[in-house]
């Protein structure tokens, strides 16, 4: 099957793709959901998000976009290796 051949020959990028999605949903999305992207101070006086915040939401989203674009372009350009027939005389 074409997809299994692609996954086995691109295991590094596939793991990167999975881990960037996991990282966004575990770290980036909760911050974005709870605080949005603004410079509001949290109860301790720090910035949770926004231009002065940690950047976890924006950076993890950027990683998802770039890694998904690279992985998808590699998938679309993938051509499986042709097995040569051996002619034994």
C-alpha positions, 0 to 999 in steps of 0.5 A: 500500500502506498501510504504504508510505504510512505510512512516507513520511508519518512518515519522521521517527518511522520514522528515530527508531525505527530509530536507537533500536533500533540505539543499544540493540543497539550501546551499551546491550545489550553493557553490560547483557550484560557487567555486568548492572545492579549496583554492582560496580566494574570493574577500573579502579574505576568503575561500568559499570552500575547506579544509579551507572553510565553509565545507557546500558542503562536510557536506551537501553531507555527510548528503545526503549520510548517510541519504539516505543509512539509509532510503533505508536500512530501506525501504528494511528491512521493513515488514508491521505488519500483521493484526490478524484475530479475531475468535469470537465463 
